[in-house]
Amino acid sequence: MMTNKEYRQAEGISRSELFKIKRSPMHFKYEMENPSEPTPALIFGQAAHKYILEPEGFCDEFAVVPVCDRRTKDGKSTWAEFVSQSEGKKVIAQEEFEKIMDMGCVVNANKYAKLLLSGKHEQSFFWTDDMTGEKCKCRTDAMYENTSMGIIVDLKTCESADTESFMRDVVKYGYDMQAAMYREGVEINTGKKWDFVFIAVEKKPPYAVNILQADELIFTRGRDLFRELIGIYHSCKETGDWYGYNGFSGMINNLSLPRWLAKEYE
């Protein structure tokens, strides 16, 4: 199976990369050429994914800071061992690791979440977009199959997993585009139909879980967004013009009051 590092290095544009172009092609290009260091929140999410999906490989990628008094001889020895063994790994605090373990317990205690996550993990898919010829890729968290259906499963850590709040996250972070892009890529590679389910787990006690299946409107908006952004990406590659906020034409934007405030002056 392809490792996550091999997947990231493989040719193709991923959903997380492509979504950056929504701000502007200029921001996308800068981020691709000057990748930022992962934030603590991102590392926490990655660690939670690894622990819940592939706990046997957690220590290969992550190191947990030991609780020790570095002023003592034993503490210095423990810390030196940690530094030696954590080289090249992402580091998380003991407190954060305990949260992740608790999150994993809650997810696994949910019989539907446990069932959905029982399929194949971290599968990589590659395909060529028909309209632009651009290489695309995706990597699924889990894929559950039985005799009647196939379900792509994506695990999300979030502040609030209630349905309305998570729907706002879907729009804000482009999870609808992810659902559409992943389903397209998996279906092209497997030749069968797939549904898409999110397992949302909160990052604070009691680590509540919500399982949400994407409906066709989610896929429709996601496809539209994917088509828009992959089209911009392709055009910018063709022209070499990675424009900013004023668009490809460079037109000046109109600045006006928000609608709710403008009503006071109508």
VOVEX-638150 format. One record per residue (C-alpha): residue in three letters; x, y, z. Coordinates in steps of 0.05 Angstrom, whole numbers, plus 5000, padded with zeros to 4 digits. Layout:
// VOVEX-638150
   residuo     px     py     pz
       ALA      X      Y      Z
...
// end
This chain:
// VOVEX-638150
   residuo     px     py     pz
       MET   5000   5000   5000
       MET   5024   5070   4984
       THR   5046   5110   5044
       ASN   5018   5179   5058
       LYS   5086   5210   5042
       GLU   5088   5173   4975
       TYR   5017   5197   4961
       ARG   5035   5270   4975
       GLN   5095   5266   4929
       ALA   5056   5232   4872
       GLU   5033   5271   4812
       GLY   4964   5302   4815
       ILE   4924   5358   4848
       SER   4889   5340   4913
       ARG   4825   5369   4941
       SER   4861   5405   4998
       GLU   4909   5437   4948
       LEU   4857   5455   4897
       PHE   4812   5488   4950
       LYS   4867   5538   4964
       ILE   4855   5569   4895
       LYS   4787   5592   4920
       ARG   4820   5650   4956
       SER   4860   5668   4894
       PRO   4908   5634   4845
       MET   4963   5680   4872
       HIS   4953   5652   4943
       PHE   4951   5581   4915
       LYS   5016   5589   4877
       TYR   5052   5620   4936
       GLU   5029   5565   4983
       MET   5051   5511   4934
       GLU   5120   5542   4928
       ASN   5126   5562   5001
       PRO   5088   5509   5041
       SER   5072   5533   5111
       GLU   5090   5494   5173
       PRO   5031   5451   5198
       THR   4992   5486   5253
       PRO   4981   5452   5321
       ALA   4908   5442   5301
       LEU   4928   5408   5237
       ILE   4977   5362   5273
       PHE   4924   5345   5324
       GLY   4875   5326   5269
       GLN   4928   5284   5233
       ALA   4946   5249   5298
       ALA   4873   5235   5314
       HIS   4863   5206   5244
       LYS   4924   5161   5251
       TYR   4907   5137   5320
       ILE   4834   5121   5304
       LEU   4845   5092   5235
       GLU   4913   5059   5241
       PRO   4933   5056   5315
       GLU   4987   5004   5301
       GLY   5026   5054   5259
       PHE   5016   5115   5304
       CYS   5085   5113   5335
       ASP   5117   5110   5266
       GLU   5094   5181   5251
       PHE   5080   5214   5318
       ALA   5118   5222   5383
       VAL   5084   5239   5449
       VAL   5122   5287   5496
       PRO   5137   5249   5560
       VAL   5118   5277   5628
       CYS   5184   5284   5664
       ASP   5225   5331   5707
       ARG   5283   5350   5664
       ARG   5320   5377   5724
       THR   5330   5307   5752
       LYS   5377   5253   5727
       ASP   5320   5206   5708
       GLY   5282   5263   5675
       LYS   5342   5283   5633
       SER   5351   5210   5612
       THR   5278   5204   5593
       TRP   5280   5268   5554
       ALA   5344   5249   5517
       GLU   5312   5183   5497
       PHE   5250   5220   5473
       VAL   5291   5269   5431
       SER   5329   5211   5399
       GLN   5267   5170   5383
       SER   5224   5228   5359
       GLU   5270   5252   5303
       GLY   5231   5261   5239
       LYS   5164   5251   5273
       LYS   5108   5300   5289
       VAL   5106   5316   5363
       ILE   5044   5323   5406
       ALA   5035   5336   5480
       GLN   5014   5282   5529
       GLU   4950   5320   5544
       GLU   4932   5322   5470
       PHE   4947   5248   5463
       GLU   4900   5232   5521
       LYS   4845   5271   5485
       ILE   4858   5232   5422
       MET   4853   5166   5459
       ASP   4787   5188   5490
       MET   4762   5209   5422
       GLY   4781   5140   5394
       CYS   4743   5106   5450
       VAL   4679   5145   5435
       VAL   4685   5132   5360
       ASN   4695   5058   5370
       ALA   4638   5054   5420
       ASN   4591   5078   5365
       LYS   4571   5014   5329
       TYR   4556   5048   5263
       ALA   4621   5088   5263
       LYS   4660   5026   5281
       LEU   4627   4987   5225
       LEU   4639   5041   5173
       LEU   4712   5046   5194
       SER   4723   4971   5190
       GLY   4737   4972   5115
       LYS   4802   4988   5078
       HIS   4840   5048   5103
       GLU   4882   5101   5068
       GLN   4871   5080   4996
       SER   4901   5125   4942
       PHE   4867   5138   4875
       PHE   4892   5175   4813
       TRP   4855   5197   4751
       THR   4855   5248   4695
       ASP   4800   5301   4691
       ASP   4764   5292   4625
       MET   4750   5366   4612
       THR   4818   5396   4630
       GLY   4866   5338   4624
       GLU   4893   5354   4694
       LYS   4918   5298   4738
       CYS   4878   5290   4802
       LYS   4885   5248   4864
       CYS   4850   5231   4929
       ARG   4864   5188   4990
       THR   4805   5159   5027
       ASP   4803   5150   5103
       ALA   4762   5086   5098
       MET   4720   5048   5047
       TYR   4664   5004   5071
       GLU   4633   4953   5024
       ASN   4580   4899   5030
       THR   4539   4862   4978
       SER   4492   4921   4964
       MET   4534   4984   4970
       GLY   4600   5019   4974
       ILE   4612   5077   5022
       ILE   4671   5125   5024
       VAL   4681   5145   5096
       ASP   4716   5209   5119
       LEU   4734   5223   5191
       LYS   4731   5296   5212
       THR   4751   5327   5279
       CYS   4712   5390   5294
       GLU   4690   5439   5347
       SER   4617   5421   5341
       ALA   4590   5358   5307
       ASP   4517   5377   5309
       THR   4487   5373   5239
       GLU   4476   5448   5229
       SER   4545   5468   5253
       PHE   4578   5414   5211
       MET   4540   5437   5150
       ARG   4572   5506   5159
       ASP   4640   5471   5162
       VAL   4622   5435   5097
       VAL   4612   5501   5061
       LYS   4671   5537   5095
       TYR   4723   5483   5084
       GLY   4699   5454   5019
       TYR   4679   5386   5046
       ASP   4624   5383   4993
       MET   4677   5389   4939
       GLN   4715   5334   4974
       ALA   4655   5287   4973
       ALA   4643   5300   4899
       MET   4717   5296   4879
       TYR   4730   5233   4919
       ARG   4668   5198   4893
       GLU   4686   5215   4822
       GLY   4758   5190   4830
       VAL   4738   5126   4865
       GLU   4683   5110   4816
       ILE   4730   5121   4756
       ASN   4780   5073   4788
       THR   4731   5020   4812
       GLY   4676   5022   4760
       LYS   4621   5021   4813
       LYS   4577   5071   4850
       TRP   4595   5098   4918
       ASP   4561   5138   4973
       PHE   4599   5186   5019
       VAL   4593   5190   5095
       PHE   4626   5237   5144
       ILE   4641   5215   5215
       ALA   4648   5279   5255
       VAL   4678   5276   5324
       GLU   4685   5335   5371
       LYS   4753   5354   5399
       LYS   4727   5369   5469
       PRO   4692   5325   5521
       PRO   4647   5287   5515
       TYR   4675   5279   5445
       ALA   4606   5270   5414
       VAL   4602   5235   5346
       ASN   4555   5250   5288
       ILE   4550   5207   5226
       LEU   4525   5245   5165
       GLN   4512   5219   5095
       ALA   4521   5269   5038
       ASP   4458   5279   4996
       GLU   4455   5295   4922
       LEU   4453   5370   4933
       ILE   4519   5365   4970
       PHE   4548   5328   4911
       THR   4518   5377   4861
       ARG   4549   5438   4896
       GLY   4614   5400   4905
       ARG   4618   5382   4831
       ASP   4604   5455   4811
       LEU   4659   5480   4858
       PHE   4707   5427   4833
       ARG   4693   5445   4760
       GLU   4703   5519   4775
       LEU   4769   5510   4812
       ILE   4799   5457   4767
       GLY   4781   5503   4708
       ILE   4817   5562   4741
       TYR   4876   5518   4758
       HIS   4882   5494   4686
       SER   4874   5564   4657
       CYS   4928   5592   4703
       LYS   4976   5537   4684
       GLU   4962   5550   4610
       THR   4970   5625   4614
       GLY   5022   5631   4670
       ASP   4978   5685   4701
       TRP   4966   5668   4774
       TYR   4924   5730   4788
       GLY   4901   5758   4854
       TYR   4837   5790   4879
       ASN   4823   5831   4816
       GLY   4815   5770   4773
       PHE   4842   5750   4706
       SER   4820   5816   4674
       GLY   4849   5859   4729
       MET   4783   5897   4736
       ILE   4774   5942   4797
       ASN   4726   5913   4848
       ASN   4666   5952   4872
       LEU   4666   5966   4947
       SER   4596   5974   4977
       LEU   4562   5967   5044
       PRO   4537   5898   5064
       ARG   4463   5888   5046
       TRP   4440   5889   5119
       LEU   4473   5956   5131
       ALA   4456   5986   5063
       LYS   4382   5979   5080
       GLU   4390   6035   5131
       TYR   4407   6083   5074
       GLU   4357   6062   5022
// end
